[in-house]
Amino acid sequence: MFRKIAFYFFIFLTILFYLSSLNSNIIKFIDYKIYDIFSFYFEKNFSNKKSNVVLIDIDEKSIKKLGQWPWPRVVMADLINRLSFLYPAAIGMDIFFPNEDRTSPIVLENFYKKFFNLNTKILNIPFYLKNNDKIFSNAVKQSNTILPVLLQKGGECNLKEFGFHSSLIKTSYNCSSVFCNYKPIQNSLKYFGFINSFLDSDGIFRRVPLFANYRENLIPFFPLAILMSIEKPLVKGNNEFVILGHKVRMNEDGEVLLNFHTPYSKILSAIDILNNNFNKKDITGKIVVIGSLAIGLNNPYINSFYKKLSSLKITSTFIDNLLNDALLIQPEYLKFVNICLSFTLSFLILWFLFKRWYIGILSLFLVSFLISFVWLWYEFLNGVYVSIGYFWVPLFSYFFFISLFFSVVNHLEKRKFYGELEKSHSAALESITLVAAMRDDETGSHLIRTKKYIKILAEYLYKKGYYKKYLNPKFIRLLYEAAPLHDIGKVAISDNILKKKGKFTKEEYEIMKKHTVLGKEMIEKAMNIYNKNEFLQIACSIAYYHHERWDGSGYPQGLKGDEIPIEGQLMAIADVYDALISKRVYKEAYSYQEAENFIISERGKGFNPVIVDAFSVLRYEFRKIASEYKEEERRQQESIKKRDTHLFELKV
């Protein structure tokens, strides 16, 4: 029931998560970056082709020769006329002329009359050369030059009908007003287009709208207007048109993505055109765009390759993109489709998690990633970016967080399981060791006391910095748990020897000594199943070495000094002390002081001097532990007597 409630709860959270993903700025940002990576490595590269555009650059050389920008428009008219005589396919001027030319002779005459009341006439200038704007307007009109306008809010100019309208072209870019060129210039234009460029939310220039709505008409993007001056587009379907034999697709917002792997456009200096210092074949039949490549004269844009672009470069890029069929689109509906696909897979992942089909989850995740990558690659090569970030980002995020959550839950469940397993292990261990102890007429209190003795000794040495190579909190914990197994080998010793009330014969003593080897062999058999178990390794060492003596007179190997493992040295003192203060069938109990004196007297002989010194400091702690379990031992001894009496009655 709980798992069912939890499942529905996670479904609810999943739905909330994906609803919040629909307009997530994080997903949008990451999707931009995925596009940037793909456009850099996988976008169609046509830089080896010839460009269809020639750029007439108002460069530093031209400005140095003709003076500071802007130049008199009679110069610009001369530039247009010289180019038009060479029969270019089209001429565009990527320059905006919002005001009248103040360098015109007629403007200067009016200026002096208005401000100084002087009827000044500029002599020796023919009448037809007195108005630079008129000269420029005539040159624009005769050459069919295309100029830009600016979309803006507030204020507008009266545009004459510019003759492009189609109900099949949809765009989300709407303008209520247009900032035009100086009126005589604007009226001379047959074609014009907006020059605004729009950045994505991360400040990168990637896409352009091809049209903007204005008074039920469509204003084209400036470089598209240049192409429209050659041939009017033929609308084929919803947001699709053909121009100059090339099909152009737009997304639902009327946008296209630019490909920046463009061919190199021929660049000519404006002053070279005015001085006839160029190859005329470079102009004939080409699309000529006049402007400036200098970033300082423009508002620079950063493209997805993180390179700065001028408005003139954007114009040439778009024209070459269109004429080389390299424009891309990003359909808006695919964002929603990807969100839905991601939600479906996330639901399946959640279902698999509750079913614990972990291999299925991994397979589903890898297959979905592989298929989506192939889909992305294939569509990208065909000019469509499928907004894969809207599939990957929520899916990966969901997979990460849900996996993290279930990992925590799984960890807690395992921790609980291992805790219960450890309790069972401890209970089984205590039962086994108690059986061994009771066969030797000992009690469970002996096991408890000895493991507490060994623990406080080890902790004291650890705090003082002794035996750092061996002693650490984990080792001490395992040492504490393994100590009760020190005499496990006694279960294999016969009762007539183990429970003998008198002194052992030499042969009996040799058999009794074998309990260390037998204990080691028993634990080693368990270690064969899992030989990396540190607990069993320590228990084996304790069982085998706890009767070794510092001076080498112990058994079973007669090791000397630090040849004896530290766990064996610690167990030796704990075992001897508790044996001394406990009553056995073959002896009476020693007093605490007698037992302490014996241990101290064996310093450097039976026991490690460092451990004996630690024992001397801790002797009262030893007494406290011993006293605490005396009453418990008394009760256990009475239980043993009752057991023996009951067994005797059964035999009788």
C-alpha positions in Angstrom: 0.0 0.0 0.0 2.8 2.4 0.9 4.6 1.7 -2.4 1.4 2.4 -4.3 0.9 5.7 -2.5 4.6 6.6 -3.1 4.2 5.7 -6.8 1.3 8.1 -7.3 3.0 10.8 -5.3 6.0 10.6 -7.6 3.7 10.7 -10.7 2.3 14.0 -9.2 5.8 15.4 -8.7 6.8 14.3 -12.2 3.9 16.2 -13.7 4.7 19.3 -11.7 8.4 19.0 -12.8 7.5 18.8 -16.5 4.9 21.6 -16.3 7.6 23.9 -14.9 10.0 22.8 -17.7 7.7 24.1 -20.4 9.0 27.7 -20.0 12.2 27.0 -18.2 15.0 29.5 -18.9 17.6 26.9 -17.9 16.4 24.4 -20.5 16.3 27.2 -23.1 19.9 28.2 -22.2 21.2 24.7 -22.4 19.4 24.1 -25.6 21.1 27.1 -27.1 24.5 25.7 -26.1 23.7 22.3 -27.6 22.8 24.1 -30.9 26.1 26.0 -30.7 28.1 22.8 -30.4 26.3 21.1 -33.2 26.5 24.2 -35.5 30.2 24.4 -34.9 31.0 20.7 -35.6 28.1 19.4 -37.8 26.7 22.3 -39.7 26.9 22.2 -43.5 30.2 23.8 -44.4 30.2 25.6 -47.7 33.1 28.0 -47.0 35.0 26.5 -50.0 32.3 27.8 -52.4 32.4 31.2 -54.0 30.4 34.0 -52.4 27.6 35.7 -54.3 28.2 38.9 -52.5 30.7 41.7 -53.0 31.2 44.0 -50.0 32.1 47.7 -50.6 33.7 48.6 -47.3 33.9 52.1 -46.0 37.2 51.3 -44.4 39.9 53.3 -42.7 41.6 53.9 -46.0 38.5 55.5 -47.5 37.8 57.6 -44.4 41.4 58.8 -44.3 41.1 59.9 -48.0 37.7 61.5 -48.0 37.4 62.7 -44.4 35.4 61.8 -41.4 32.2 59.9 -41.8 29.4 60.6 -42.8 30.5 61.7 -46.2 28.4 64.2 -48.3 25.7 62.2 -50.1 26.8 63.4 -53.4 29.9 61.1 -52.8 27.6 58.2 -52.0 25.6 59.0 -55.1 28.7 58.8 -57.2 29.6 55.5 -55.5 26.2 54.1 -56.4 26.3 55.4 -60.0 29.8 53.9 -60.6 28.6 50.5 -59.3 25.3 50.5 -61.3 27.1 51.1 -64.6 28.8 47.7 -64.1 25.5 45.8 -64.0 25.5 44.2 -60.6 22.6 41.8 -59.8 21.5 44.1 -57.0 22.8 47.0 -54.9 22.1 47.3 -51.2 23.4 50.0 -48.9 23.6 48.9 -45.3 23.5 52.5 -44.1 20.6 54.4 -42.6 20.0 58.1 -43.6 17.4 59.5 -41.2 18.2 63.3 -41.7 19.0 65.6 -44.5 22.5 66.1 -45.6 23.8 69.2 -43.9 26.7 69.5 -46.3 24.4 70.3 -49.2 25.0 73.8 -50.6 21.3 74.6 -50.4 21.2 73.5 -46.7 24.2 75.7 -46.0 22.6 78.8 -47.7 19.4 78.2 -45.7 21.5 77.9 -42.5 23.1 81.3 -42.9 19.9 83.0 -43.8 18.1 81.5 -40.8 20.7 82.2 -38.2 22.5 85.2 -39.5 19.9 86.7 -41.8 22.5 86.6 -44.7 21.4 86.0 -48.3 24.6 83.9 -48.9 25.0 82.2 -52.2 27.5 79.5 -53.0 28.8 80.5 -56.4 30.1 78.5 -59.3 28.0 75.4 -58.4 25.4 74.3 -60.9 21.8 74.3 -59.6 21.5 70.5 -60.0 24.5 70.0 -57.7 23.1 72.2 -54.9 20.9 69.5 -53.2 22.9 66.4 -52.2 19.8 64.6 -51.0 18.1 65.0 -54.3 21.2 63.8 -56.2 21.4 60.8 -53.8 17.7 60.0 -54.2 17.9 60.1 -58.0 20.9 57.7 -57.9 19.1 55.3 -55.5 16.0 55.4 -57.7 17.8 54.9 -61.0 19.9 52.1 -59.7 17.1 50.4 -57.7 19.3 50.5 -54.6 17.8 49.0 -51.4 18.1 50.9 -48.2 17.2 49.8 -44.6 14.6 51.0 -42.2 14.3 50.5 -38.4 11.5 48.9 -36.6 10.7 50.8 -33.5 8.1 51.7 -30.9 6.6 55.2 -31.1 6.9 57.6 -33.9 6.6 56.6 -37.5 6.9 57.7 -41.1 4.4 57.4 -43.8 5.5 54.5 -45.9 4.0 54.2 -49.3 2.6 50.9 -50.4 5.5 48.5 -50.9 3.5 45.7 -52.3 4.1 42.5 -50.4 1.3 40.7 -48.6 0.5 37.1 -48.1 -1.8 35.3 -45.7 0.4 32.3 -45.8 3.4 34.1 -44.2 3.1 34.2 -40.4 5.5 36.0 -38.1 5.5 36.8 -34.4 7.4 40.1 -35.1 4.9 42.9 -35.1 5.8 46.6 -35.3 3.5 49.6 -34.7 5.9 52.1 -36.2 8.9 52.3 -38.5 11.8 54.7 -38.4 12.4 55.6 -42.0 15.1 57.4 -44.0 14.9 61.1 -44.8 11.6 61.5 -46.6 12.9 62.3 -50.2 15.3 59.4 -49.9 12.6 57.0 -48.6 10.2 58.0 -51.3 12.7 57.1 -54.0 12.9 53.5 -52.7 11.1 50.7 -54.5 12.4 48.1 -52.0 13.5 48.3 -48.5 13.9 46.1 -45.5 14.3 46.3 -41.7 17.9 46.1 -40.5 17.1 45.2 -36.8 18.9 42.1 -35.5 17.5 40.2 -32.6 19.5 38.5 -30.0 18.6 35.3 -28.0 18.1 35.6 -24.3 21.8 34.6 -23.7 23.0 37.6 -25.8 24.1 35.5 -28.8 23.0 36.2 -32.4 21.8 33.0 -34.0 18.5 33.7 -35.8 16.7 36.3 -37.9 13.0 36.9 -38.6 12.5 37.2 -42.4 9.4 39.4 -42.1 7.7 41.8 -39.7 4.0 42.7 -39.7 3.2 46.4 -40.3 -0.3 47.6 -41.2 -1.3 44.3 -42.7 1.8 44.3 -44.9 5.1 42.5 -44.5 8.4 44.3 -44.3 11.2 41.9 -45.2 14.6 41.5 -43.6 17.0 43.9 -45.3 19.2 41.2 -47.1 16.0 39.4 -48.2 14.7 42.8 -49.6 17.9 42.9 -51.7 17.1 39.5 -53.1 13.5 40.5 -53.6 14.7 43.4 -55.8 15.9 40.7 -58.2 12.9 38.4 -58.0 9.6 38.6 -56.1 9.2 35.6 -53.8 6.6 33.0 -54.7 4.8 31.7 -51.6 4.3 27.9 -51.8 2.8 27.1 -48.4 2.6 28.1 -44.8 5.8 30.0 -44.1 7.5 28.6 -47.2 8.4 30.5 -50.3 10.7 30.2 -53.3 13.1 33.0 -54.4 15.7 32.8 -57.2 15.0 29.0 -57.4 15.7 28.4 -53.7 13.1 27.2 -51.3 13.1 28.9 -47.9 11.4 27.4 -44.9 10.6 29.4 -41.7 9.4 28.3 -38.3 6.1 29.3 -36.8 7.6 32.6 -35.8 8.9 33.4 -39.2 12.5 32.8 -38.2 15.5 31.1 -39.7 18.9 30.1 -38.1 22.0 31.3 -39.8 24.9 29.1 -40.8 28.2 30.8 -40.1 30.3 28.4 -42.2 30.1 30.9 -45.0 32.3 31.5 -48.1 34.6 34.4 -48.1 33.0 37.5 -49.7 35.1 39.7 -51.9 35.8 43.0 -50.1 36.6 46.2 -52.0 37.4 49.5 -50.5 35.0 52.4 -51.3 37.8 54.7 -52.2 39.1 52.2 -54.8 35.7 52.2 -56.4 35.7 56.0 -56.6 39.2 55.9 -58.0 38.4 53.1 -60.5 41.1 51.1 -58.9 39.5 47.7 -59.1 38.6 44.8 -61.4 35.2 45.5 -62.9 34.5 41.8 -63.3 34.3 41.6 -59.5 31.0 43.6 -59.7 29.2 42.5 -62.8 26.4 40.0 -61.9 27.2 40.1 -58.2 25.1 41.3 -55.3 26.8 44.4 -54.1 26.3 45.6 -50.5 27.8 48.9 -49.3 28.6 49.4 -45.7 31.3 49.1 -43.1 32.9 46.0 -41.7 34.5 48.1 -38.9 33.1 47.0 -35.6 33.6 50.5 -34.2 31.0 51.9 -36.7 28.4 49.3 -35.8 26.7 47.6 -32.8 28.7 44.4 -32.9 26.9 41.0 -32.5 28.4 37.8 -31.1 27.5 34.7 -33.1 27.4 31.1 -31.8 31.1 30.8 -32.6 31.7 33.7 -30.3 33.0 35.9 -33.1 32.0 39.5 -33.5 29.9 40.4 -36.5 29.0 43.7 -38.1 25.7 44.4 -39.7 27.3 44.2 -43.1 28.7 40.7 -42.4 25.2 39.5 -41.2 23.8 40.7 -44.6 26.3 38.9 -46.7 26.0 35.8 -44.5 22.2 35.6 -44.9 22.4 36.1 -48.7 25.0 33.4 -49.1 23.0 31.1 -46.8 19.9 31.5 -48.9 21.6 31.1 -52.2 23.5 28.0 -51.0 20.4 26.4 -49.3 22.2 26.5 -45.9 19.5 28.2 -43.8 18.3 26.2 -40.8 15.0 26.3 -39.0 14.0 25.5 -35.4 10.3 24.5 -35.3 8.6 25.7 -32.1 6.3 22.7 -31.9 9.3 20.3 -31.5 10.0 21.9 -28.1 6.6 20.7 -26.8 7.0 17.3 -28.6 10.4 16.8 -26.9 8.9 17.7 -23.5 6.2 15.2 -24.0 8.6 12.4 -25.1 10.8 13.2 -22.1 7.8 13.0 -19.8 6.8 9.6 -21.2 10.3 8.2 -20.7 10.5 9.6 -17.2 7.2 7.9 -16.4 8.6 4.6 -17.7 11.8 5.1 -15.7 9.7 5.7 -12.6 7.7 2.6 -13.3 10.8 0.5 -13.8 12.3 1.9 -10.6 9.3 0.8 -8.6 9.5 -2.6 -10.3 13.3 -2.7 -9.6 14.0 -3.4 -13.3 17.4 -1.6 -13.1 18.8 -3.2 -16.2 15.7 -2.1 -18.1 16.2 1.5 -16.8 19.8 1.6 -18.0 18.8 0.1 -21.4 15.9 2.5 -21.8 18.0 5.4 -21.0 20.9 4.5 -23.3 18.7 3.6 -26.2 16.6 6.8 -25.9 19.8 8.8 -25.8 21.2 7.0 -28.9 18.1 7.3 -30.9 17.6 11.0 -30.0 21.2 11.8 -31.0 20.9 10.1 -34.4 17.6 11.9 -34.9 19.2 15.2 -34.0 22.2 14.6 -36.3 20.0 13.5 -39.2 17.6 16.4 -39.0 20.5 18.9 -38.5 22.1 17.7 -41.7 18.7 18.4 -43.4 18.5 21.9 -42.1 16.3 21.4 -39.0 17.3 21.8 -35.4 15.0 19.7 -33.3 15.4 21.5 -30.0 16.9 18.4 -28.4 17.7 20.3 -25.2 14.0 20.1 -24.4 14.2 16.3 -24.4 17.7 15.8 -22.9 17.7 18.4 -20.1 14.5 17.4 -18.3 15.1 13.7 -18.9 18.7 13.8 -17.6 17.7 16.0 -14.7 14.8 13.8 -13.7 16.9 10.7 -14.1 19.6 12.2 -11.9 17.3 13.4 -9.1 15.1 10.3 -9.1 18.2 8.0 -9.1 19.7 10.1 -6.3 16.5 9.8 -4.3 16.2 6.1 -4.8 19.9 5.6 -4.1 19.4 7.3 -0.7 16.3 5.2 0.0 18.2 2.1 -1.1 21.2 3.1 1.1 18.8 3.5 4.1 17.2 0.2 3.4 20.6 -1.5 3.1 21.7 0.2 6.3 18.7 -1.0 8.1 19.2 -4.5 6.7 22.8 -4.6 7.6 22.0 -3.3 11.0 19.5 -6.1 11.5 22.0 -8.5 10.0 24.7 -7.3 12.4 22.4 -7.8 15.3 21.7 -11.3 14.1 25.4 -11.9 13.6 26.2 -10.6 17.1 23.4 -12.8 18.6 24.7 -15.9 16.8 28.2 -15.0 17.7 27.3 -14.6 21.4 25.5 -17.9 21.3 28.4 -19.8 19.8 31.0 -18.2 22.2 28.7 -18.8 25.1 28.5 -22.5 24.3 32.3 -22.6 24.2 32.5 -20.7 27.5 29.9 -22.8 29.3 31.6 -26.0 28.3 34.6 -24.7 30.1 32.4 -23.8 33.1 32.8 -20.2 32.3 29.9 -17.7 31.9 28.8 -15.1 29.3 30.1 -12.5 31.7 33.7 -13.5 31.0 33.1 -12.8 27.3 31.6 -9.4 28.0 34.3 -8.4 30.5 37.2 -9.5 28.2 35.9 -7.6 25.2 35.4 -4.5 27.3 38.9 -4.8 28.8 40.4 -5.1 25.3 38.4 -2.1 24.1 39.5 0.4 26.8 43.1 -0.8 26.4 43.0 -0.3 22.6 41.3 3.1 22.9 43.8 4.3 25.4 46.8 3.3 23.2 45.1 4.9 20.2 44.6 8.2 22.0 48.2 8.2 23.1 49.4 7.6 19.6 50.8 4.0 20.0 50.6 1.5 17.2 49.1 4.0 14.7 49.8 1.5 11.9 47.2 -0.9 13.4 44.9 1.0 15.8 42.0 3.1 14.4 38.3 3.4 15.3 37.2 0.7 12.8 39.9 -1.8 14.0 39.0 -1.2 17.6 35.3 -1.8 16.9 36.1 -5.1 15.1 38.5 -6.0 17.9 35.7 -5.5 20.4 33.3 -7.7 18.4 35.9 -10.4 17.7 37.3 -10.8 21.3 34.6 -13.3 22.4 35.9 -15.8 19.8 39.3 -16.1 21.5 38.5 -19.5 23.1 36.2 -20.8 20.3 38.6 -23.7 19.8 37.7 -25.2 23.2 34.5 -26.6 21.7 36.7 -29.3 20.0 38.3 -30.3 23.3 36.8 -33.3 25.1 35.0 -32.7 28.4 37.2 -35.0 30.4 40.1 -32.6 29.8 38.2 -29.3 29.5 36.3 -29.9 32.8 39.0 -31.7 34.7 39.1 -30.4 38.3 42.7 -31.3 39.0 46.0 -30.4 37.4 46.5 -31.3 33.8 49.0 -34.0 32.9 51.7 -33.1 30.4 49.7 -34.9 27.6 46.5 -33.3 28.7 48.1 -29.8 28.7 49.4 -30.4 25.2 45.9 -31.3 24.0 44.5 -28.2 25.8 47.0 -26.0 24.1 45.6 -27.1 20.8 42.5 -25.0 21.3 44.4 -22.1 19.8 45.1 -24.0 16.6 41.6 -25.5 16.5 40.1 -22.0 16.9 42.2 -20.7 14.1 41.2 -23.6 11.8 37.5 -23.1 12.5 37.6 -19.4 11.6 39.8 -20.0 8.6 37.1 -22.4 7.2 34.7 -19.4 7.4 37.3 -17.2 5.8 37.5 -19.6 2.8 34.0 -18.4 1.9 34.9 -14.7 2.3 38.6 -14.2 2.8 38.5 -10.4 2.7 36.4 -10.2 5.9 38.4 -8.1 8.2 36.4 -9.2 11.3 37.2 -12.9 10.7 40.9 -12.0 10.1 41.1 -10.3 13.5 39.1 -13.0 15.2 41.4 -15.6 13.7 44.5 -13.7 15.0 43.0 -13.4 18.5 42.1 -17.1 18.7 45.6 -18.2 17.5 47.9 -15.7 19.3 46.3 -14.8 22.6 48.5 -17.3 24.5 51.8 -16.1 23.1 54.2 -14.4 25.6 56.3 -11.3 25.2 59.5 -13.2 26.1 58.8 -15.9 23.5 57.8 -18.6 26.1 54.1 -18.8 24.9 52.3 -21.0 22.4 51.5 -22.1 19.8 54.4 -20.6 17.9 56.6 -19.1 20.6 56.6 -15.7 19.0 58.5 -12.9 20.8 57.9 -9.2 21.2 56.2 -7.4 18.4 56.2 -10.6 16.3 53.0 -11.2 18.2 50.1 -9.3 16.5 48.8 -6.4 18.5 45.3 -8.0 18.9 47.0 -11.1 20.4 48.9 -9.0 22.9 45.8 -7.1 24.0 43.8 -10.2 24.3 46.5 -11.9 26.4 46.3 -9.3 29.2 42.5 -9.1 29.1 42.1 -12.9 29.3 44.7 -13.5 32.0 43.3 -10.7 34.2 39.8 -12.0 34.0 40.9 -15.6 34.6 42.8 -14.4 37.7 39.8 -12.6 39.3 37.4 -15.4 38.4 36.8 -18.6 40.4 37.5 -21.8 38.5 37.1 -25.5 39.3 40.9 -25.7 39.8 41.4 -22.4 41.8 39.9 -19.7 43.9 39.5 -16.1 42.6 42.3 -13.6 43.1 41.6 -10.2 44.5 41.8 -7.2 42.2 45.1 -6.1 43.7 46.6 -9.5 43.5 45.6 -9.8 39.8 47.0 -6.3 39.1 50.2 -7.1 40.8 50.6 -10.2 38.8 50.0 -8.4 35.5 52.5 -5.7 36.4 55.1 -8.2 37.5 54.9 -9.8 34.0 55.9 -6.4 32.4 58.5 -7.3 29.7 58.2 -11.0 30.4 54.7 -12.3 29.7 53.3 -9.0 28.4 54.2 -6.0 26.3 55.6 -3.2 28.6 53.6 -0.5 26.8 50.3 -2.4 27.2 51.2 -3.2 30.9 51.7 0.5 31.5 48.4 1.3 29.9 46.8 -1.4 32.2 48.4 0.3 35.2 46.7 3.5 34.3 43.4 1.8 33.6 43.4 -0.7 36.5 40.4 1.0 38.2 38.5 0.9 35.0 39.2 -2.8 34.9 37.9 -3.1 38.4 34.7 -1.2 37.5 34.0 -3.5 34.6 34.7 -6.6 36.7 32.4 -5.5 39.5 29.6 -4.5 37.1 29.3 -8.0 35.8 29.9 -10.0 39.1 26.2 -10.2 39.9 25.5 -11.2 36.3 28.1 -13.9 36.6 26.5 -15.2 39.9 23.2 -15.6 38.3 24.7 -17.4 35.3 26.6 -19.8 37.7 23.3 -20.6 39.4 21.8 -21.3 36.0 24.7 -23.6 35.2 24.2 -25.6 38.5 20.5 -26.0 37.7 21.3 -27.2 34.2 23.8 -29.8 35.6 21.3 -30.9 38.3 18.6 -31.3 35.7 20.9 -33.3 33.4 21.8 -35.6 36.4 18.2 -36.2 37.2 17.5 -37.1 33.6 20.4 -39.6 33.6 19.1 -41.2 36.8 
